[in-house]
Amino acid sequence: MAGLYLHIPFCRQACHYCNFHFSTSLKLKEEVLRAIRAELYLRRDFFEKGAILQSIYLGGGTPSLLTGYELEALFETIYQYFRVAPDAEITLEANPDDLDEPYLTQLRQTPVNRLSLGIQSFSDEDLRWMNRAHDAAEARRCIEQVQAAGYHNLTCDLIYGAPTTSDAQWEANVRILLEYGVPHLSCYCLTVEPKTALAHFVKTGQSPPVDDDKAVRQFLHLMEAMETAGYEHYEISNFALSGHYAKHNTAYWLGAPYLGVGPGAHSFTGQIRQWNLPNNPRYAKLVQANAPWQSLKGLVWEEETLTPADCYNEYVMTGLRTKWGCNLLQISAMGDFFAAHFTKQVETFVVQGLVRRQDYHYALTREGKLLADFISAELFYTAVAGN
Ligand code: SF4
């Protein structure tokens, strides 16, 4: 599996909870897009020779701010320098306020075959509190128009645990999406990330902190409702009907290599992690087709080589969040001491009913999913644990 991610670092307005890299000024859009095309050229040999892209994901930021013409130019460059599987999953993240009929008509001229819609809630109160650019009526209209335009390979994002989201509203959010028959759903618990407007509001008392009990109640409802409706809970934040797993994200969770292009994008070779610095003006100025990628190291991008312990910790952290869990044979292949450490640490959670063991596989139970981060942290291998 090989995947390509393009980071489009522009948004119409800043959602209060968001810590992704984006700018609300579109002044540099053209220059950044030109640089993204240059980076695609400079990094055309990132994958092993003969690799075929199984997925392309345009995320951000807000990729639906790009015109049909701008998208076509990006895809032209991608197809020029990379081999793309005929059935590749090609996803575009989109916000409801961008998706009107003329835009969808343009989009159909591009290779995009899957849309990821940032719905977040069907309550105006929630959406205002989040500072989203759309309202509840637009969220509904968008899903209906997208489906009418023939995009049935859809995923929608929802956020639970917000102070304005009552349990009744949350249940309504989930029910509405199920009624639309959306085949894939990503649901995230509101988290207060540092340096966001929300962090400032919480610190100054303008917003209450996240109510953990409410978040747990809403997550439990979500799991129950989705299971009843026949969706598979295949990653802690993701639910899919049969045949609708997100190929791009699943490959990432299973440790496949991916190339990330654009300011702030990350790449992974299996052992080396690289990241582009989140700075639009510098990226636009320095990334040009005649500047060797290596010469931009430290200016535009950086990298680290993962230690065996890093690889083990990443595997545990991402693996445990999926339905496939962690495989002891795979951990043994990383080193017997990792396997010994994992086996010793995980036993408590097996006894407590938080982790289910089946042969060599260890996966979180429903109760375990409520404590996923804590359990992963306890299984991590650190220098101290290794002594
Ligand atoms: S639209 Fe998405 S990327 Fe942009 S600020 Fe909102 S959450 Fe962040």
Boltz pocket constraint, residues with backbone or C-beta under 6 A from the ligand:
constraints:
  - pocket:
      binder: B
      contacts: [[A, 10], [A, 11], [A, 12], [A, 13], [A, 14], [A, 15], [A, 18], [A, 19], [A, 20], [A, 22], [A, 60], [A, 61], [A, 62], [A, 95], [A, 118]]
      max_distance: 6.0
